[in-house]
Amino acid sequence: MNKKKTFYYDLSIDEIEEIKKSGKKPILGIHICCAPCACFPLEFLTPYFQVKLLYANSNIYPREEYDRRLSELKRYLKIFNEEHHQDVELIEFIYDNDEYNKSLAPYALEKEGGKRCLICYEKRMDLTYRYADEHGYDYFTTVMTISRQKDSFILNDIGEKLSKKYKTKYFYSDFKKHQGIDRATELRKEYNLYNQLYCGCVYSYLERKRKDEEK
């Protein structure tokens, strides 16, 4: 499994090398979940791509948490654009937690990382991949491979499967590799980014609440 994860990082570097040879900056749509997960991928990708952030996270519960994560992302993006002389655009999708949870509810009792999470990853990636394709983006990816709690092999496997539905090319990634996770930690501390304590959905929220009450 670790070899496959390293392989995804190598694929991302190979793709970047080809882009550098072309002398162009293709448009890359990135599914984005929060500022802490976005900070390193933005730094890593913007030298080579015209980046568009796609914030589609109806999984997040409650609404106040969704708004807080979005607000923090907007704050960081403003700083990033100013400091790096970029013009990264943020596209916010409609929030509908009740509708979103209909497909997750049958798996309410599963532990985090199980089938419920895989459905959640794919729903958000599919929605944002479709948007990237409909708007003529050259590439699509997700920042979720930066997370220690998420399996990059699973995420890239979903991306590869979805790429068969769309013309937009999937950009393989493993952002946590080669000190990516360390750089992300540095950036989170430097900009005092709000670091949420649970993944996002109502089930992870309740699990976190239960653990806090047991302390």
C-alpha positions as CSV (number, residue, x, y, z in Angstrom):
1,M,0.0,0.0,0.0
2,N,2.8,2.4,0.9
3,K,4.5,1.8,-2.4
4,K,1.3,2.7,-4.2
5,K,1.0,5.9,-2.3
6,T,4.6,6.9,-3.2
7,F,3.8,6.0,-6.7
8,Y,0.9,8.6,-6.8
9,Y,3.4,11.3,-5.6
10,D,5.7,10.3,-8.4
11,L,2.9,10.4,-10.9
12,S,2.1,14.0,-9.8
13,I,5.7,15.0,-10.3
14,D,5.9,13.4,-13.7
15,E,2.7,15.2,-14.8
16,I,4.1,18.6,-13.6
17,E,7.3,18.0,-15.5
18,E,5.3,17.5,-18.7
19,I,3.3,20.7,-18.0
20,K,6.5,22.6,-17.5
21,K,7.7,21.5,-20.9
22,S,4.5,22.7,-22.5
23,G,5.1,26.3,-21.3
24,K,1.4,26.6,-20.4
25,K,-0.6,26.8,-17.1
26,P,-3.6,24.5,-17.4
27,I,-6.7,25.0,-15.3
28,L,-6.9,22.6,-12.3
29,G,-10.1,22.3,-10.3
30,I,-9.5,21.1,-6.8
31,H,-12.1,19.7,-4.5
32,I,-11.4,21.5,-1.2
33,C,-12.6,20.7,2.3
34,C,-10.9,23.2,4.6
35,A,-8.1,25.7,4.9
36,P,-5.7,23.3,6.8
37,C,-5.9,20.7,4.0
38,A,-5.7,23.4,1.3
39,C,-2.6,25.3,2.4
40,F,0.1,23.0,1.2
41,P,-1.6,21.8,-2.0
42,L,-2.1,25.5,-3.0
43,E,1.6,26.2,-2.4
44,F,2.6,23.0,-4.3
45,L,0.3,23.5,-7.4
46,T,-0.1,27.2,-8.1
47,P,3.3,27.5,-9.8
48,Y,2.1,25.2,-12.5
49,F,-1.6,25.5,-12.7
50,Q,-4.4,28.0,-12.8
51,V,-6.1,26.8,-9.7
52,K,-9.9,26.8,-9.0
53,L,-11.0,25.8,-5.5
54,L,-14.3,23.8,-5.5
55,Y,-15.9,23.9,-2.0
56,A,-18.6,21.2,-2.1
57,N,-19.0,19.9,1.5
58,S,-22.7,19.2,2.3
59,N,-21.4,16.5,4.5
60,I,-20.3,18.9,7.2
61,Y,-22.5,19.2,10.3
62,P,-23.8,21.4,11.7
63,R,-24.3,24.4,9.5
64,E,-22.3,26.6,11.8
65,E,-19.3,24.3,11.4
66,Y,-19.7,24.4,7.6
67,D,-19.7,28.2,7.7
68,R,-16.7,28.4,10.0
69,R,-14.6,26.2,7.8
70,L,-15.7,28.1,4.7
71,S,-14.9,31.5,6.4
72,E,-11.5,30.3,7.4
73,L,-10.8,29.1,3.9
74,K,-11.7,32.5,2.5
75,R,-9.5,34.2,5.1
76,Y,-6.5,32.0,4.2
77,L,-7.1,32.3,0.4
78,K,-7.1,36.1,0.6
79,I,-3.7,35.9,2.4
80,F,-2.4,33.3,0.0
81,N,-3.3,35.3,-3.1
82,E,-1.8,38.5,-1.8
83,E,1.5,36.9,-0.6
84,H,2.0,34.6,-3.7
85,H,0.6,37.1,-6.3
86,Q,-2.0,34.6,-7.3
87,D,-5.7,34.9,-8.3
88,V,-7.1,31.6,-7.1
89,E,-10.8,31.5,-7.4
90,L,-13.2,29.9,-4.8
91,I,-16.4,28.3,-6.1
92,E,-18.9,27.5,-3.3
93,F,-21.5,24.8,-4.0
94,I,-25.0,24.7,-2.4
95,Y,-25.1,23.4,1.1
96,D,-27.8,20.7,1.8
97,N,-26.9,18.5,4.7
98,D,-30.3,16.8,5.0
99,E,-30.4,15.7,1.3
100,Y,-26.7,14.7,1.4
101,N,-27.2,12.4,4.4
102,K,-29.9,10.3,2.7
103,S,-27.2,8.1,1.1
104,L,-25.1,8.0,4.3
105,A,-27.8,7.1,6.7
106,P,-27.9,3.3,6.0
107,Y,-24.3,3.2,7.1
108,A,-24.7,5.3,10.3
109,L,-23.3,2.6,12.5
110,E,-20.1,2.0,10.6
111,K,-16.8,3.1,12.0
112,E,-15.0,6.1,10.4
113,G,-13.1,5.0,7.3
114,G,-15.7,2.4,6.3
115,K,-18.2,2.3,3.5
116,R,-20.0,5.4,4.7
117,C,-16.8,7.5,4.3
118,L,-16.1,6.0,0.8
119,I,-19.5,7.0,-0.3
120,C,-18.9,10.5,1.1
121,Y,-15.6,10.9,-0.7
122,E,-17.0,9.8,-4.0
123,K,-20.2,12.0,-3.8
124,R,-18.1,15.2,-3.3
125,M,-15.4,14.2,-5.8
126,D,-18.0,13.3,-8.4
127,L,-19.9,16.6,-7.9
128,T,-16.8,18.7,-8.2
129,Y,-15.3,16.6,-11.0
130,R,-18.5,17.1,-13.0
131,Y,-18.3,20.9,-12.5
132,A,-14.7,20.9,-13.6
133,D,-15.6,19.0,-16.7
134,E,-18.6,21.1,-17.6
135,H,-16.5,24.3,-17.3
136,G,-13.7,23.0,-19.5
137,Y,-11.0,22.6,-16.8
138,D,-7.9,20.6,-17.9
139,Y,-7.4,18.7,-14.7
140,F,-9.2,17.8,-11.5
141,T,-8.0,16.5,-8.1
142,T,-8.8,16.6,-4.4
143,V,-6.9,17.9,-1.4
144,M,-8.0,15.0,0.8
145,T,-4.8,13.1,0.1
146,I,-3.0,15.5,2.5
147,S,-4.9,13.9,5.4
148,R,-3.3,11.3,7.7
149,Q,-6.7,9.9,8.3
150,K,-7.6,9.3,4.6
151,D,-6.1,6.6,2.4
152,S,-4.5,8.1,-0.7
153,F,-4.8,4.8,-2.6
154,I,-8.6,4.8,-2.0
155,L,-9.0,8.5,-3.0
156,N,-6.9,8.1,-6.2
157,D,-8.8,4.9,-7.1
158,I,-12.0,6.9,-6.9
159,G,-10.5,9.7,-9.0
160,E,-9.4,7.2,-11.6
161,K,-12.8,5.6,-11.7
162,L,-14.5,9.0,-12.1
163,S,-12.1,10.0,-14.8
164,K,-13.7,7.5,-17.1
165,K,-16.9,9.5,-16.9
166,Y,-15.4,12.9,-17.8
167,K,-13.1,14.5,-20.4
168,T,-11.1,16.4,-17.8
169,K,-7.9,14.6,-16.8
170,Y,-7.5,13.4,-13.2
171,F,-4.4,14.6,-11.4
172,Y,-3.0,11.9,-9.2
173,S,-1.7,13.1,-5.8
174,D,-0.4,12.1,-2.4
175,F,0.1,15.5,-0.9
176,K,1.3,14.2,2.5
177,K,4.4,12.6,0.9
178,H,7.9,14.1,0.7
179,Q,7.3,16.3,3.8
180,G,4.1,17.6,2.4
181,I,2.3,16.9,5.7
182,D,5.1,18.6,7.6
183,R,4.9,21.7,5.5
184,A,1.1,21.8,5.9
185,T,1.6,21.7,9.7
186,E,4.1,24.6,9.5
187,L,1.6,26.6,7.5
188,R,-1.3,25.9,9.8
189,K,0.8,27.1,12.8
190,E,2.1,30.2,10.9
191,Y,-1.4,31.4,9.9
192,N,-3.1,30.1,13.0
193,L,-5.6,28.2,10.9
194,Y,-8.7,26.7,12.6
195,N,-8.0,23.0,12.9
196,Q,-11.3,21.1,13.2
197,L,-11.5,18.2,15.7
198,Y,-13.6,15.8,13.6
199,C,-13.9,15.0,9.9
200,G,-17.2,16.7,9.2
201,C,-20.3,14.6,9.0
202,V,-23.0,14.2,11.8
203,Y,-21.7,10.7,12.6
204,S,-18.1,11.9,13.1
205,Y,-19.5,14.8,15.1
206,L,-21.4,12.6,17.4
207,E,-18.5,10.2,17.8
208,R,-16.2,13.1,18.8
209,K,-18.8,14.4,21.2
210,R,-19.1,11.0,22.8
211,K,-15.3,10.7,23.3
212,D,-15.2,14.2,24.8
213,E,-17.9,13.3,27.3
214,E,-15.9,10.2,28.3
215,K,-12.8,12.1,29.2
